[in-house]
Amino acid sequence: MRRRSLFVTRLLPSLIVLAACGSDAGTSPPDAIDAGSPVADSGPPIVVPPNDAGSIVRDDAGPDITKDTDQDGVPDLIEGTGDDDGDGKPNYDDPINDGDPGAIKLVPISTNFNSPIGIDYHEPTNSVVLSVNYTTGTPVGFERIEFDGKHYAFSTLSGLTDEVKIATARTGNPAGFPVGTLFVGNGVDGQIVRISPDGATVQNPWVDLPGDNNGLMRGSLYVDRTGVFGGDLMVVTTVGEIWRVTAAGAPTKLATIAGVHLEGAVVVPNKPARFGPLAGKLIIGAEEQHLLYAVGTDGVVTNYSLGVDVEDIDLNTGKENFFGVDFGASRLLGADPAQWAKMVGDVILTQESVAAGTSGLFRLKWDGANVVAQPIPLTADSASVGHWEHVTFAAAGIAELPPVPVVH
């Protein structure tokens, strides 16, 4: 969304490991604030797991949990033997979800929210973290929302004005970023902040991109989960710069799409059978240009006109809850994993402006010949959408949506 000035200054149940709780057993967390109170406390102690802590561990000699018969990026044991798209092929041996996506039911999350914008999964606490209090970022800049709807301040960083987009590192990150590390721009040209997984340490700035007029991170940030870009932090800015940043904080420019406000970013798994020419590419939205860009590791840029003004992009890698910021109503909308059964493994596009009766969500698909965007319809009993900001898939639960097992 572009409504501000740009610059300030320069798996299967038998295979599941559940995510860590927000506090140790027997420890009573301090009182949380209700949304709308002036300052949130920091909540229970956060225990940061090692980078591989969430991996599925089997004690028996059962099937290979990494086997991927159809090479679509989703292991066979997650896909199962059903036929969700009704094409006569079992899910585990069917790289493309045929047909139209099924209708989904969005439910309003009943806890109140403080003008959220950005959202991502905070894996150490199995909660979601939001940038809040648009447009001032005060008195609290970031909040974690627990299953019971309580809000806890995440870090002491506040006062970041306008839209604040965030990204977090998840288990198995190839670059070795600690699980739960959060990245955000600080509103200064080319600067990126790094916040430790427990919120206690703020490096501001952590990275200052070389040169001048790099743009802001509003924009998007995304931590590569595929390894195609080495697990680096991917950065796209409000003036069209595209960077990758290593865990050591070393930036490399990939490309520039001059003067284009880029927004939304995901690295597509390198699985050509499912994703065709998008496989192994960083894909980025540009809502004002009505385009989707794909960028390779070599910096070559391709664009696609799909009829979607992309606000955000996410990957439905497994069976997780969907959470999206409905900025128009200052709330979250959610959808449980069952709603996404026909779209497991697919890329989901979000459009800010939503026509009445539609979801504003689209499935990005390689149909074997073309890259297309298919509208995702709503069920008759779904909540309506005002307009979207950022969205995420997460194993966390809030209120109406219970937590789900973590799938890796």
N, C-alpha and C positions, 0 to 999 in steps of 0.2 A: 504494500500500500504506500502511496506517495502523498502525504498530506502534511509535510513539514519542511523546514529549511534543512539543508544537507550538512552543513558544517558548523562546528562550534568554535574550535580553535584549530590548531594544526591536526511335552511332546506326547508324546503319548503318556498317560497317567503313570504307567509303571516305570517310566524313564526320567521322571521329573525331579529336579532339585529346586526347592522353593527358595525365593530370594530372602535375604536377611531382613529381619525386622528392624525397626528404628531404635530399639533399646534392648539391652541385655535382659534376659529373664530375671524377674524379681526386682527390677529397677523401676521405680515409679517416675515417669517423665514429669517435668515441671508443667505447670498450667500453660496451655496454649492460649492464643488470643482468638477472639472471634474476628471474622473479616470486618474491616471497617474500624477496628481499634487502632490507636496511633502507632504502637510499636509491638512487633511480635518478639517473643523470646526465642532462643535458638533451639528449644526442644530437647529431646533425649540425646545422649551421646551417640555419635555416628561411628560405627565400626566399618572401616574400609576393607573389603575383601581383596585378596590378591587377584591379579589379572585373569587367572584361570579358574577362580573359585566357583563360578557358576556353571562350569562345564558339566555335562551329564556323566555320571560315573556308574558303571555297571560292575557288580561283584560276581556276576555269573558269566557263562560263556555264550551269551545270547548273540543275536544278529549284530552285524556291523552297523553301528548307529550313524556312520558317516556315508553309507552307501547311497548313491543318487543315480538310480537307473536311467532316468530320463535327462539327466544333466541340466536340470532347471534351477538349481541352487537351493532346493528344499529336500532334505534327506527323506528317503523312502519311509522311514518309521514315523515321520511327522505327517507326510501326505496320506499314508494308509492305503488300503486296497479298495476304497469306495470309488465312486464315479460322480464327483460333485457337478461336473459340467454336462453329464448325460450324453457323452459322445461314444460310449461303449468301451472306453479305455480306462483302466484303473489309474487313479491319481498318481501313483508312484512311477508309472510308465507313460505319462502324458505331459509333455513339457509346456503345452499352451492351454490355458483355461478358455475353452471354446464357448461360443454363445455370448449373450449379454450378461453383465453382472447382475446378481440378484438384488432385490430391494433390501435396504437396511432400515432398521429402526433406531433413530437417535433419541436418547433420553437426556433430559436436563439433569445436571448434577446439582443436588439441592443445597449444598453449602454455598454461602455467599462468596463472592470474589471481589478483589480490589483492582478493578480495571486491568485485567491481564492482557498481555500481548504474546510474548514468547513462551514456549512450553517444551519440555523434554523429560525423559525418564531419569530419575535418580536411583540407580540400581542399588547402592549400598543400603538404602532404607526402604526399597520397594515402594517408592512414592513418586509423585510428579513434582517438578520444580517449575515455577512460573516467574517471568518478569512481571512485576505488578506496578500499580499506581501510575499508569500512563496519565499525564505526560511528564510528570515531574520526577518520578522515581523516589519520592519521599513520602513518609519517613522510612519506608522499607523498600528496597529495590527488588528483592527476590523472596519468594515464599515456597516452602514445601507444603504439600497438602497430603495429610495422612488419610487412611481409609475411613476413619471416624469423622472426617471433615475438618479436623483441627488444622490451623495454619501455624507454621513455624518459620521465623526469619532464617534465610540461608545466606550467611556471611554478613559482614557489616557494610558491604558496598551498597551505596544508595546515591540518589541524586543524578542518575543517568537519565537524561531527558529524552522525550519523544519515544519512538518505537525501539524496543530493546529485544533483539533476537539472540537466542542462546543455543548452545550445543553441549552435549555431555558425552563422555566416553563410557562405553559399555564393556562387559566382560569379553575377553578374547581379542581386544584391540591389538592389531599387529604391530603398532609402533610402541606399545608398552605404556601408553598413558594410564595412570591409575584410574581404576573404575570409579565413576562418579565425578571426575574432574569436569568443571564447567568452564566454558569459554564464552566471551561476550566482548563486543566493542564498547569503548568508553565514551564515544561521541567526539573523539579527537581524530583527525585525519590519520588513517592508517594504523591505528593502535588497537591492540587486542589485549584483553585482560584474561588471566588464568586464575581460577578459584579452586582451592584444594577440595577433595571430595567431602571433607567434614565442614567445609565453609570457613575454616579458621584462618586460612592464609590466602591473602589476595595479592597477586602480583599485578600491579597497575602502573605502567603497562608491562606485560610479559614480552610482547613483540611490538616493535615499531617498524612497519614495512619500509623498505628503502625508497628514497625519493619523496617527491611532494605530490599532492593532489591524488592520493591513492583512493580516496573515498572512505565512507564509513561502512561498518559491518551490518548494515540495515537495508540491503544485503542479507547475507546469511552465512552461517558457519555450520559445518558438518564434519564429524569425525569418521573417516573412511573405515568401514567394517570389513571390506572385502580383501584388502591387501594389495589391490591393483595400484593404489597410490601409496603403498607402504604403511597404511594405517594413519597417514598424516591428517592434520586438521586442514580441511578444505575451506577456503575463504573466498566469498564473492562480495563485491562492494557496490556502492550506490553509483559509481561512475564506470562500471564495467570491467574492473580488474578482477582477475582470477588467480589465486595463489594457493600453494600448498605449504604447510608449515610442519616441520618435524617435531618430535617430542622434545628435542633439544632447543627448539625455538628458532630454527634456521628456516627462513622463508625463501621460496623459489616462485617466481612468476611463471604461470602457465600460459596465459593469454590475456589480451585486452579486447573487449568489445566496446569501442570508444563511445562514451556518453550514454551508455545504457544502464539503467537502474536494474541490476540483477537481484532476484529474490527467490528463495527456495533452492535447495541443493541436496542432491543425493548421489552417491556413487552406486551405479547399477552393477549387480553381480556379473562377473565375466562368464555368462552362460548364454552363448549365441542361440541355442535351441529355443530358449524362452524369449530372449530380449532382442534377437537379431542385431541390427547395427548399433543399438544402444548398449550392448553388453560391454562391460569394462569401461564405460564412459562416466564422467561427471556430468549429470544433467542439471540444468539451471533454468529457472523461469524468468521471463521478462514480460510482465503484464502489460506495460504500456506499448510494447512492440507486438503483442499478441503472439509471441513465439516461445518455443522451448529450444534451448541450446544444448548441444552435447559436445563435451571437450575430452579429448583423449590425453593420455600421458605425454604425447608428443606435442600437445598444445594446439592441435588442429581442431577447429571449431566448425560444427555443422548445425544448421537450424531447421526446425520443424514447425510448420503452421498446422495446429491441431484444433483450432476453434476454441481454445481455452486460454484465458488470461491468468497465468499461473501465479498464485500467491505463495504456495508452499508445496513441498513434495515430500512424500514419505514412502517407506518400503514395508509392506505387510509380509514380514519374513516368517511368521508363524502364528500361533494362536494367542494373541494378546488383545487387550482392550484398546479401543480407539478413543482418544481424547482430543477435542478441538476447541480452540478459543473462538466463541461466538462473540466477537467484539461488539456487535450491535446491541446485544443484551447484557454485556459484561458478565458472561457466564461460560461454563464449560458444557459442551454436549459430548455424550459418550455413546459407544456402541460395543456390545460384548463380542467375543470372538466368533460366536455362531453366525453373526451377521456377515462375516467376511469369509465364510466357508468356500464360496466359489471364487475367491480372489486371493487365496493363500499364495504367497510368493510374488504377488503383483506390485507394481509401483502405483501409488495413489496420488493424483494431482488435486490440488485445492484451488478454487477460484474465490476471490474476495467477494465480488458482487454475486448475489444468489437470487435467481428469479423465483417468484412465489411458487411453492409446490415442488421445487427441485432441491437437491442436496448441495449443489455447488461442488460436488466431488466427482472425480472421473478416474476410471481405470486406464492407465497407459498400457498399451498392448502392441506387441508385434504379431500380426496376424499371418505371418509367413510371407507376406508381400509388402506390407506397409506398416508404418507406425501410426497408430490411431489412438484417440481418446474416447472412451465410451462413458456416457453419463451413468452414474450410479443412482438409481431411483430410490425414493423413500416409500416405506410402507404407509398405509392409510393412517396408522396410529402413531406415526413418528412425530417428534417435535419438529417445528419449523426452524429454519436457520435465518438469522439476521444478516450478518456477513462474517466471513471467516478471517481470522488472522492465522496464527500457526497451529499446527496439529502434530500429534505423535501417536505411535503405538507403544504400549507399555504393559508390563505384567502387573503394574500397580492397580489398586482398586480405590475408588472413592464413593462412599455412600451407596447409591443405587447399583454401582458396578463393583462386585467383589473382586479381590485380587485373583489372578490366574497363575498357574505354574509357569516358571521361567523356561523357555524353550531355547536351546542353543544348537 
